[in-house]
Amino acid sequence: MKYFKLNLTLLFLFTISQSYLLAQKESSLLTTLKEHSDEVHSVCFDPEGKHFLSGSKDESIIIWDFNTFQPIKTIQRHYATIYELEYPANGEYFFSGGDKTINVWDKNGNYINSLSGHATAVWSVGISGDARYLVSGSFDNNFRLWDVEKAETIHIFENNKKNVLAVAYSKTNNLIACGAKDGSIEIYTFDNFELIHSFSGHGSNIYSLAFSNDGKYLASASRDNNIKIWDLEKMEIFHVLTNHERSVMSVKFSSNDKYLVSGSYDASIKLWDVNKGEEIYTFFGHSMPVNDVDINYSSKYILSASTDKTIKVWELKPEILVNYYFEEEFQNELNKSDLFDPKKPIESRSEYKARQKEAELYRQKILQKFINQLDKSN
């Protein structure tokens, strides 16, 4: 009899849990923005989190107010798709990469100058910690290091004439990374532009690279459907993340390096635990490929840009993290209460509904307990 009651209780909890998770997936989406008239290929939060940017195949960049989700300003100077948008750490200006140029804008969207020299479309950019230097990747078989203030090329990395689709600049240790169409990744030093290591673990195009903020790891996203996290101290692979079903187009570390967010051609956005190399959660909502993602400084919000012409803003609610990090402990706490028992024969419908409400209040109380633990660990 006890065994039977236990099974019924678990069934009750499972039903509550499943309904909760489905509701959570829907409620994670804060808004869908449809201001662009064509595919959206780039998004970026400003460092303070007050604004964010989007860039599109319609050749426009929109500056958005994060509080109202309304466009503040639309600017247009590129004559092709804007594939990359990046703020430096100070947030005083931002960079856009599109046609054959990188444009520099002040934070209000006023044009400052351009970095010109690539022969084909600029696919990606990376910025030094002090924002004095920028590295850019293009399909023209080289990638470049720029002096931002002088708007001049400092160095052209020949890279064995490979098509470079992704670049990144480590703000911590001045390492520069590039990822090529053949699946290779190369690491260079800033001081003498020396090639210090090559990785060849991917089977196809490298679409995105991101250094962790502490400089210990490099994440790479590829057409082979995989994400790889590389240990830069040991110069070896740390984790292989394999849950995407199609090409991975974008990866970004959270500011505390605890999480990695990714966007894929399979139209999903995934959140990963960096240390464990495990998937925490998947955000569904786009109808076409996700081209770019970003996560804000507080690690509470995620942006996604898609071929479906929309930008989506997601909230990383604490419940998602509690369900991942404290699932067993959370369920054990709930099991201690008889509030979740199945409907008893002696209970009226109104009494059962009242108990369900009381059970939800109790669940919220226990949930808050684990949320507090998350806050302490972060």
N, C-alpha and C positions, 0 to 999 in steps of 0.2 A: 504493500500500500504506500509506504514511504517512497519507494522507487517510482511508482506511478505518479505520485504528487510531484516529485522532483522533475519528471519529464514534462508534466503539464506546466510547471513553473518556468522551466527553460523555454518551452514553446511560447509562453506568454511574453517572456523577456525577449525572445528572438523576434516575435511579431512587433513588439514595441521598438526594438532596435532597428529592424529593417525599415519600418515606417519613418523612424527618425532619420536614418541615413538618406532615404530617398528625399525627404523633405529638406535635409541639409544640402543636398546637391542642388536643389532648385533655389534655395535661399542664399547660396553662396554667390550667385550672380547678382551684382548690384545694379548694373545697367548695361544696355547695348546701345552703342553710338553709331549712327548711320549717316554722318555728315559727308563722308567721302563718296565720290561718284564712281570709284574704281577700287581695285584690290588694295588693301592696306598691308604694307610690308615692314613698317617699323613703328615702334612705340618706345617711350622712355619717360620715367618719372624724373622730375627735378629733385635735387638732393633734399630739399626741405619738405617735399611732398605736397606743396600747394598747387602745383601745376603738373601737367604731363603733355607730351608731344605725340603726334602721329604723323606718319609720312606715307604717301600713297602713289600708286601708279598714275593717278590723275595729276601728278606733278606738284601737288600742294602739300604744305605742312600746316597742321593746325595746332595752336597752343590752346590747351583746355584748362578750365578752372576745375580743380579736383573736388571742391566742395559742392559745386552746382552741376558739374558735368556739362557745362555749357562752353561752346567755343569762345575764346577771348579774341583770337586773331587768326586769320588765314593768310599765309605768306606763300609766294610763288616766285622762284628764280631758276630752279632746275628745269630742264627741258626733257626730263625722263623720270622714271620711277625713283623715288627716294628709298633706298635700301637700308640706310643706317641713320640713326639719330643718337647722339650721345651728349650728356652734360659732363663737364669736369666737376671735380669735388666741390669747388666753390660756388657753382651754380650761377655765376655771373654772365655766362654766355653758353651757347651750345653749338654743336657741329651737325651738319647734314651731309650725307654722302649720296650721290645719285648718278647723274650723267657721267662726265669725266672729271668732276670736280668735288672738292669738299668745301662747302660754304660755312663761314663763321658768322653767327648772329649774336646780338646781345640778348639778354634774358627776356626782353620785351618784343623780340622778333624783328629788330632793326638790323639790316645787313651791315656787316663790318668789312669782310674781304673774302677772297677765295684762294684755295690752294689748288693750283692747276699744274698738270704734268702727266697724268695718266692718259693712255690712249683709248681706253675703253671704260665701261661703267665701274664706278667705285662700289664695291660690295660690302666693305666693312671698315671700321676705324677703331683704334684704341688710343687712349689718352694717358699720358704720364700723370703721376700723382700731383705734381706741381703745375700741371696744365700747360707747361712750356712746349711740350713735344707731342706729336701725334703720329701714329703709324696707320697706313692705309693699305688695303688690299684691293686688287683689281684683276680683271681677266686678261690683262696685258703681260702676263708672265713675270711680273716683278711686284714687289711691294716697297713702299717708300716711308722714310722717316722725315718728318717735317719740323721746322722751327715755326711755331704758330705765330709768334709776334712778327717775324720777318716774312712770313708766308713763303718760305723757301724750302726746297728739298735739301736735307742734310746728307742723306745717303739713300741709294737705291740698292736693295738686296736682290741679287740676281736669282737666287733660289733655284739654280739649275733649270731656268726657263720653264718653271711649272706655273700653271694657272692657279693663282692664290684667291680663294673664295672667303677666307676667314683670317682675321688678325686679332691680336689682343696684346695689351701692354700691362705688365704687372706694376701696380702702384707701390708695391712694397720693396721689391728688389731689382727694379729696372730690367726685368727680362722681357723680351719681345717674342711672341709666338706667331707662326703662320701655319695655316692649314690649306692643303692643295687639293686639286681635283683628283689626284691619284691616290688620295687617302693618307698621305704622309703629313706629319707635323714636325716642324723644326723650331728649335729654341735658340735664340740669339741673345747676346749681351748688348746692352746699350753702349758701354764704354768704348769697345773697339769693334762692334758689329760682328763679333766672332760667333760662328755656329758652334754651340756647345753640346747639343744633343738632337737626335732625330728619333721620332716614334713612328712606327709603321703598323699599328694595330688595327686600323680600319680598312675596309674593303672597297671604299668608294669615296666620293666627294666629302670633304669636310666643310660643313655649312656654317658652323659657329664655334667659337672658342671663348672661354672665360677663365681668367685667373681668379682664384679665391683671394679675398681681401688680405689674408695673412701671408700670401705668396707661397703657400705650401702645396697647392694643388692647381692643376689645369684641367678643365672640363672640355671635352670635344664632342660635337654633335655631327652625325654623318648620315649620308644617304643609305648606309647599310642598316638603318633602323636603330642603331645603337648609340648610347652615350658612354663615353669612357672618362673616368676620373684618374688622372695621372699624379703620382707622388713625385714632386719635383726635388725632394731631398734625396730619395733613393733612385730617381729616374726610372721608375717602373710603374706598371699599372696598379692602381689601388682598387678600383671597382669597375665592373662592366654593368651598365643598366640596360636591360633588354626588353622592357615591357611595351614600348611603342611598336605599332604594327607597320608603320611606314617611315619614310625619311624624317629625321629629327632636324628641324630647321633653326632652333634657337635654344641656348642655355644661358642661365644667369644664376650666380650665387647670391644668397641673401647677405645682408651686411654683416651678420654674425658668423657667416660661413657654415651655419648649421644645416641650411636647406639649399637645394638646387631646384630651380623651376625650368621646365622644358616645354617647348611647343613643337608640334609635329604635323606632317602631311596627313596624318590620320585624323586630324581635326580636334585632337585632344590637347589639354595642358596637364602636365603631371608635376607633382611636388614630391621631392625625394629627400630622404635623410642621408646627408653626405657621409657621415661616419659609418653608418651601417650599410650603405649602398642599397637601400630598400625604398620601394615606392610607398609614400604616405597616403596619397590621395590623387584622384583624377577628376578634373573639371571638364564636363561635357557641355556643349552649347553651340559651338560653331558648326556650320553645315559644310564648310570647305577647309582646306589646309590652314593651319596656324603658322604664320610666317615669322612672327617675333613675339617675345614675351619679356616682361620686366617685373621685378618685385620691389616694392618701396622700402625705404630705410628701416621702418619699424617692423617689416616682415608681416604686415597685416593685410596688404592689398597686392593684387596681381593684375597686370595689364596683358591683353592678348590682341594681336593684329592678325587679320585673316583675309584670305582670298575672297571670302564672301562679302567683302566691302565693309565689314564692321569692325569696331573695337569693342571688346568686352572688358568690364571692370569686375573683378572677383574679390570677395572678402574671404580671407583665410581665417575662418572663425575658430576660436579655441576648441570647440567641440571636435573639430577634425583632428587636432593634435592629441586631445585626450583619448579619442578612440584608438589612435595609433600607439601612443606611448603608455597608456594606462588601461588598456582594454580589459585585461584580466582582473586587475585590482578594482576597476570600476564595477564590473559585473559582480564581483565578490561582495562589494558594499551593498549593491542592490539586493543580492540574495539573502542578506541578513534580515530584510524586512518582509513581512507577510502581506504588505500592501499590493504586491504584484501577483499574488495567488490568483488562479482562475476563479471565475464567478462561482460562488458557493450556492448550493441549493436553497439555503435559507435567506439569501439576499434578494431583495427586490431590484428591479432594474435601476431605480433611482439611487438606491444604496450603492450599487455596483459602480454607477457613473461617478458618484461622490468619491468613492474609493479610488477610482482611476485618476480623478483630479488631484487627490491627496498624494497618490503615487508619483504623479508628474512633478509636484512641488518637491517631493522628497528626492526625486532624480535630479532636479535642478540644483538642490542643495549639495548633493554629492558631487555633481558635475563641477560646481564652483570650487569645491575643495581641491579637485585635481587641476583646475585652471590656475589656482593660486600656486600650486606646485610648479606648473609650467612657467609662470611668471618668475619664480625664484631661479629656475634653471637657466632662463634666458638673460 
